[in-house]
Amino acid sequence: MNVLFRFILPLLLSDPCYSFLSSKKVPSRTFVSRQQVLFDDFEDFSFGDNNNNNNQDENQDKNNQTPSSSDLYASLRARQEDLKTSLEETPGEFFGSSKEEEEYFLENWRTAQCSSTVRLTLNDWIRRIAVDTYPLAVCGTAGGHLYLADLQEGEELDCLLNVHVSRNEDLPERPSTQLLEALDTLYGQFDGGGVMALALKDDWIVSAGREGGAHLCRIVGIEEKVFKGSRGGTSTQTSLSLQRMGRFAALGRKEDGKPGPIITSISFDATGTLWMAGYDGLLRAFDYEERSSFDKPDMLRQLEPLMQIDLGAPIVNLAINDELGCGVASTTEGAVIFSLEDGEIYGKWNPLVKKVRKEFVRSAILLKDDSNPNSEESPVWSLVCGGSKGSLFQRKLNVDRTGCLSESQPFLDQVVEDESTFPIKMRPNHMGAVVALSSPAPGLLVSGALDGSMRVWDYSEFGEDDDDEEDIDEEEEDDAESDQELEAQYDDVQPNDTRPQCLYALSGYKVWLGSIFSSSRKLVSDGADNTIIV
């Protein structure tokens, strides 16, 4: 039976995290539909005034009401119209808004002008979060449960218990060597248990745990009649809940008696493909749009994935960029760029010398920089890799004017012999593994690490010049000589240094930080025990 816990959140968190929007409360709603959760995140920062035009038609029934009830009725009606207007006039995500608003939001990011709130509190430790359209989010917990939540209202909408195994001790058999190795590679001594990978797209939720394989769940709506107004009227609203759909047959079935592969990362792309990264080194693709006659996805029943690419090393992270049409897989042997169309491998890059640092690429992301004031110039694309010991590196990509990555020479330094195209080491380092990278807007990057911190970076090349002294690398003294040997391979010092600039750090998280979602107006993360910070 589904369990539904509801909390009212009076808590405010001032230290650990920031949100680049107002913390003004919206009147709570008992039922939330899939459409109703889309609204203007920045309504309090709106440059227009929508609050003065909603009180013109509220006098029709006032003669039959007491003054207090009349005022309350008018207030509720005005607020309802205000929310309706917000839904209809929500500006586009970042670049769909006006130029003035665009600059305003960017300035908030760069100067940390924001508010912070605890938007959800559960009775279990949160290990993974996934957001497709804010404020609807799915959480995977240490207990192996999945929760559906509305982060704007602070409501837990539904819960599926025991979707995944909580601890190794709960496995029907002894943990495999592959599982133990994967857990040590991913988390070291900070294995928090429960869900290991989680992704959300539209109504589909795919999750994976230490038992192997992957599960599919679905967000469904149940229409219910609710009372509306003071005259006894009713309306229909949709209550959202979670539904189990089953396990992926292509990743092993219980009747086969063999555990499925350890899935370390899951991502959806915009073309209908679901990508799964396995610690066995295989990148698997499934078509999530094909449905059977019973409206069930075919990918559950298929015995083989749509595509299967062997990357030759354990995969620990996966990131998709729909605009570029590519994805990047982080493996213990480096980052691998591949095509979303056919899975073709475009290029590999390992910025870390294993014999020196004993470090591997823990996360990677494909970034776009369109800050060039010359509108005729093409955007600059780059690959950023985060290491298992906190290092960060950037390398520019060879993307033509049509926005296509070169298949034969994907990196710009392969075709242009210029200092500005050399790989760059970003400073300062994190003090723990960089487990999450996210870009809220072109030119901005958020990195999250197991040192309990997130950092906001400005990687735009045409921003303000930084004349500050070079940051000092935060490495142990015993590794100083090795660091110099590694950094000698990179263009580490330039007259006009264009390396990404660390704007500020957000601290106060735990070592179990594992997920970051960012948009032009929101920053959502786990790593704060049983709460989600927005």
Residue pairs with C-beta under 8 A, 6 or more apart in sequence:
2 158
2 159
2 160
2 241
2 242
3 159
3 161
4 156
4 157
4 158
4 159
5 122
5 123
5 156
5 159
6 155
6 156
7 120
7 121
7 154
7 155
7 156
8 28
8 154
9 117
9 118
9 119
9 120
9 121
9 154
11 117
11 118
11 121
12 23
12 116
12 117
12 118
13 116
13 117
13 118
13 528
13 531
13 533
14 116
15 116
15 507
15 508
16 116
16 506
16 507
16 508
16 509
16 528
16 533
17 116
17 454
17 506
17 508
17 509
17 523
17 525
17 528
17 533
17 534
18 112
18 114
18 115
18 116
18 506
18 523
19 114
19 115
19 116
19 117
19 522
19 523
19 533
19 534
20 105
20 108
20 109
20 113
20 114
20 520
20 521
20 522
20 523
21 41
21 42
21 44
21 45
21 114
21 115
21 521
21 522
22 42
22 43
22 44
22 45
22 115
23 115
23 116
23 117
24 43
24 44
26 83
26 152
26 153
27 79
28 153
28 155
29 36
29 153
29 237
30 226
31 224
31 226
31 237
31 238
31 239
32 150
32 153
32 155
32 157
32 237
32 238
32 239
32 240
33 221
33 237
33 238
33 240
34 136
34 203
34 219
34 221
34 238
34 240
36 87
36 237
36 238
37 133
37 135
37 136
37 150
37 152
38 87
38 90
38 133
39 83
39 86
39 87
39 90
39 152
40 46
40 86
40 87
40 89
40 90
40 91
41 134
41 519
41 521
41 522
42 101
42 105
42 521
43 86
45 101
45 104
47 98
47 100
47 101
50 82
50 85
50 86
50 89
51 78
51 82
54 77
54 78
54 79
54 81
54 82
54 85
55 74
55 78
58 73
58 74
58 77
58 78
61 73
62 70
62 74
65 73
69 230
73 230
91 97
91 98
91 101
93 519
93 520
94 102
94 105
94 441
94 519
94 520
94 521
95 102
97 105
105 441
105 520
105 521
106 441
106 443
106 444
107 113
108 114
109 440
109 441
109 444
109 456
109 520
110 444
110 456
110 458
110 503
112 456
112 503
112 504
114 523
116 533
116 534
117 533
117 534
118 528
118 531
118 532
118 533
119 135
119 151
119 152
119 154
119 532
119 533
119 534
120 137
120 139
120 149
120 151
120 154
120 156
120 531
120 532
121 530
121 531
122 139
122 141
122 147
122 156
122 530
122 531
123 530
124 141
124 142
124 143
124 145
124 530
125 141
125 142
125 143
125 192
125 193
125 194
125 512
125 529
125 530
126 139
126 140
126 141
126 142
126 526
126 528
126 529
126 530
126 531
126 532
127 140
127 141
127 142
127 192
127 193
127 194
127 195
127 196
127 512
127 514
127 526
128 139
128 140
128 195
128 196
128 197
128 198
128 207
128 514
128 515
128 526
129 137
129 138
129 139
129 140
129 198
129 515
129 517
129 524
129 525
129 526
129 532
130 137
130 138
130 140
130 198
130 199
130 200
130 205
130 515
130 517
131 137
131 138
131 151
131 200
131 517
131 524
132 200
132 201
132 202
134 151
134 152
134 517
134 519
134 522
134 524
135 150
135 151
135 152
135 153
136 148
136 149
136 150
136 151
136 200
136 219
136 240
137 148
137 149
137 150
137 151
137 200
137 517
137 524
137 532
138 146
138 147
138 148
138 149
138 198
138 200
138 205
139 146
139 147
139 149
139 526
139 532
140 146
140 164
140 194
140 195
140 198
140 207
141 147
141 194
141 195
142 166
142 192
142 193
142 194
143 161
143 162
143 166
143 193
143 194
144 162
144 163
144 164
144 165
144 166
144 193
144 194
144 195
144 209
145 159
145 160
145 161
145 162
145 163
145 194
146 159
146 160
146 163
146 195
146 198
146 205
146 207
146 217
146 242
147 156
147 158
147 159
148 156
148 157
148 158
148 159
148 219
148 240
148 241
148 242
149 155
149 156
149 157
149 532
150 157
151 524
151 532
151 534
157 239
157 240
157 241
158 240
158 241
158 242
159 242
160 217
160 242
160 244
163 195
163 207
163 209
163 215
163 217
163 244
164 194
164 195
164 196
164 207
164 208
164 209
164 210
164 211
164 215
165 171
165 209
165 210
165 211
166 193
166 194
167 193
168 175
168 179
168 180
168 183
168 210
171 210
171 211
173 259
175 210
176 259
178 262
178 279
178 280
179 210
179 212
179 262
181 279
181 314
182 262
182 264
182 279
182 314
183 191
183 210
185 279
185 314
185 316
185 332
185 388
186 196
186 264
186 316
188 433
188 450
190 450
190 511
190 512
192 512
192 514
194 209
195 207
195 208
195 209
196 208
196 209
196 210
196 262
196 263
196 264
197 207
197 208
197 214
197 263
197 264
197 265
197 266
197 276
197 277
198 205
198 206
198 207
198 208
198 266
198 515
199 205
199 206
199 207
199 266
199 267
199 268
199 274
200 268
201 268
201 274
201 288
203 218
203 219
203 220
204 216
204 217
204 218
204 219
204 268
204 274
204 288
204 297
205 216
205 217
205 218
205 219
205 242
206 214
206 215
206 216
206 217
206 266
206 268
206 274
206 276
207 214
207 215
207 217
207 266
208 214
208 215
208 262
208 263
208 264
208 266
208 276
209 215
210 262
211 259
211 260
212 251
212 252
212 259
212 260
212 261
212 262
212 263
213 247
213 248
213 251
213 252
213 259
213 260
213 261
213 263
214 247
214 248
214 251
214 260
214 263
214 266
214 276
215 244
215 245
215 246
215 247
215 248
216 245
216 246
216 247
216 248
216 297
216 299
216 300
217 242
217 243
217 244
217 245
218 242
218 243
218 245
219 240
219 241
219 242
219 243
220 240
220 241
220 242
220 243
221 238
221 239
221 240
221 241
222 238
222 239
222 240
222 241
223 236
223 237
223 238
223 239
224 236
224 237
224 238
224 239
225 234
225 235
225 236
226 234
226 235
226 236
226 237
227 233
227 234
228 234
228 235
245 296
245 297
245 300
246 300
247 253
247 254
247 260
247 300
248 260
248 286
248 299
248 300
249 300
249 301
249 302
249 303
250 284
250 286
250 299
250 302
250 303
250 304
250 305
251 260
251 261
251 263
251 276
251 284
252 258
252 259
252 260
252 261
261 278
261 279
261 280
261 282
262 278
262 279
262 280
263 276
263 277
263 278
263 279
264 277
264 278
264 279
264 314
264 315
264 316
264 317
264 318
265 276
265 277
265 315
265 316
265 317
265 318
266 274
266 275
266 276
266 277
266 318
267 274
267 275
267 318
267 319
267 320
267 327
268 274
268 275
268 288
268 320
269 275
269 320
269 322
269 327
269 340
270 322
271 322
271 340
271 341
272 287
272 288
272 289
273 285
273 286
273 287
273 288
273 306
273 340
274 285
274 286
274 287
274 288
274 299
275 283
275 284
275 285
275 318
275 320
275 327
276 283
276 284
276 285
276 286
276 305
276 318
277 283
277 315
277 316
277 317
277 318
277 329
278 284
278 315
279 314
279 315
279 316
280 314
281 310
281 311
281 312
281 313
281 314
281 315
281 331
282 308
282 309
282 310
282 311
282 315
283 307
283 308
283 309
283 310
283 311
283 315
283 318
283 329
283 338
283 343
284 305
284 307
284 308
285 305
285 306
285 307
285 308
285 309
285 343
286 299
286 302
286 305
286 306
287 298
287 299
287 306
288 297
288 299
290 297
290 298
290 299
291 297
291 298
292 298
292 301
299 306
307 342
307 343
309 338
309 343
309 345
311 329
311 331
311 336
311 345
312 331
312 333
313 331
313 332
313 333
313 334
314 331
314 332
315 329
315 330
315 331
316 330
316 331
316 332
316 360
316 361
316 362
316 363
317 329
317 330
317 362
317 363
317 364
317 435
318 327
318 328
318 329
318 330
319 327
319 328
319 330
319 363
319 364
319 365
319 366
319 437
320 327
320 340
321 327
321 328
321 365
321 366
321 368
322 340
323 368
323 403
324 366
324 368
324 381
324 399
324 403
324 405
325 339
325 340
325 341
325 404
325 405
326 337
326 338
326 339
326 340
326 346
326 366
326 405
327 337
327 338
327 340
327 366
328 335
328 336
328 337
328 338
328 364
328 365
328 366
328 383
329 335
329 336
329 338
329 364
330 361
330 362
330 363
330 364
330 385
331 360
331 361
332 360
332 361
333 348
333 350
333 360
334 348
334 349
334 350
334 351
334 352
334 360
334 361
335 348
335 349
335 350
335 361
335 364
335 383
335 385
336 345
336 347
336 348
337 345
337 346
337 347
337 348
337 349
337 366
337 383
337 405
337 410
338 344
338 345
338 346
339 345
339 346
339 407
344 407
346 405
346 406
346 407
346 410
347 410
347 411
349 383
349 385
349 395
349 411
350 361
351 361
351 385
351 387
351 391
351 393
351 395
351 423
351 425
351 490
352 359
352 360
352 361
352 385
352 387
352 391
352 393
352 486
353 485
353 486
353 489
354 360
356 482
356 485
356 486
357 387
357 389
357 391
357 479
357 482
357 486
358 389
359 387
359 388
359 389
359 391
360 387
360 388
361 385
361 386
361 387
361 388
362 386
362 387
362 388
362 433
362 434
362 435
363 385
363 386
363 434
363 435
363 436
363 437
364 383
364 384
364 385
364 386
364 437
365 383
365 384
365 437
365 438
365 439
365 445
366 381
366 382
366 383
366 397
367 381
367 382
367 383
367 384
367 439
367 442
367 445
367 459
368 379
368 380
368 381
368 439
368 442
369 379
369 380
369 381
369 382
369 442
369 443
369 459
369 460
369 461
370 379
370 380
370 442
370 443
371 442
371 443
371 460
371 461
371 462
371 463
372 379
372 380
372 461
372 462
373 462
378 399
378 400
378 401
378 403
379 399
379 403
379 442
380 396
380 461
381 396
381 397
381 399
381 405
382 394
382 395
382 396
382 397
382 459
383 394
383 395
383 397
383 411
384 392
384 393
384 394
384 426
384 437
384 445
384 459
384 500
385 392
385 393
385 394
385 395
386 392
386 430
386 433
386 434
386 435
386 437
386 447
386 449
387 393
387 433
387 434
388 433
388 434
389 429
389 432
389 433
390 429
390 430
390 431
390 432
390 433
390 434
390 449
390 451
390 474
391 425
391 429
391 430
391 434
392 425
392 426
392 429
392 430
392 434
392 447
393 423
393 424
393 425
393 426
393 490
394 423
394 424
394 426
394 459
394 499
394 500
395 411
395 412
395 413
395 423
395 424
396 411
396 412
396 413
396 421
397 405
397 410
397 411
397 412
398 405
398 406
398 409
398 410
398 411
398 412
398 414
398 415
399 405
399 406
400 406
406 415
409 415
412 421
413 421
413 422
413 423
419 491
419 494
420 494
420 498
422 490
422 491
423 489
423 490
423 491
424 490
424 491
424 492
424 498
424 499
424 500
425 487
425 490
425 492
425 499
426 457
426 499
426 500
426 502
427 470
427 471
427 472
427 473
427 499
427 502
428 471
428 472
428 473
428 474
428 502
429 473
429 474
429 475
430 447
430 449
430 451
430 453
430 455
431 449
431 451
431 453
431 474
432 449
432 450
432 451
432 452
432 511
433 449
433 450
434 447
434 448
434 449
435 448
435 449
435 450
435 513
435 514
436 446
436 447
436 448
436 513
436 514
436 515
436 516
436 525
437 445
437 446
437 447
437 448
437 516
438 445
438 446
438 448
438 516
438 517
438 518
439 445
439 446
439 518
440 446
440 518
440 519
440 520
440 522
440 523
441 520
442 460
443 458
443 459
443 460
443 463
444 456
444 457
444 458
444 459
444 460
445 456
445 457
445 458
445 459
445 500
446 454
446 455
446 456
446 457
446 516
446 518
446 523
447 454
447 455
447 457
448 454
448 509
448 513
448 514
448 516
448 525
448 527
449 513
450 511
450 513
451 511
452 507
452 508
452 509
452 510
452 511
452 513
452 527
453 505
453 506
453 507
453 509
454 505
454 506
454 509
454 513
454 516
454 523
454 525
455 502
455 503
455 504
455 505
455 506
456 502
456 503
456 504
456 505
456 506
457 500
457 501
457 502
457 503
458 500
458 501
458 503
459 500
459 501
461 498
463 501
465 496
466 497
466 501
470 493
470 497
471 502
473 483
475 483
508 528
509 525
509 527
509 528
510 527
510 528
510 529
512 526
512 527
513 525
513 526
513 527
514 526
514 527
515 525
515 526
515 527
516 523
516 524
516 525
517 523
517 524
517 525
518 524
522 534
523 534
524 532
524 533
524 534
525 532
525 533
526 532
